[in-house]
Amino acid sequence: MPEPILSSQLEQALILSIEHYQTILSQMTLISRLLSSSDPGLPEQVTRLVALQQQAREEDQRLMVMLREHERNISVHPLFRQRMELLAEVLRLNHLLLPKINGMMALISHELSDLKKGRSVLGGYKQGTHNQGRIIRSSA
């Protein structure tokens, strides 16, 4: 079956979507490495990933409108297949990262809880002070 001919606008939208998902995939790979080493730069990279995902979501909404208007079967087009393969890889990596992230969040939550308990325990060890001092009014 010959591949369908795409409008230049639809082709550019597919290429842009592919580029976004390749960037997201690289960011997820970076986050996976940072999770393994407990890197302090992890929150910044997760924030960047969220921004990339939001950008891809907005581009995908525009792409979906164009795909609905396209009357031919686009699923056999190489760009569309490449995009679908990238989406599958992002989904696979997401399933691998999610348990690690949840585990790290549970560990941090437990450590914070322990710190709060330790702080309240230390608060119970207040030394009593006695007000026995007097104000000196003269130097002689």
Buried (B, 14 or more C-beta within 10 A) or exposed (E): EEBBEBEEEBBEBBEBBBEBBBBBBEBBEBBBEBBEEEBEEBEEBBEBBEEBBEBBEEBBEEBEEBBEEBEEEBEEBEBBEBBEEBBEBBEEBEEEBEEEBEEEEEEEEEEEEEEEEEEEEEEEEEEEEEEEEEEEEEEE
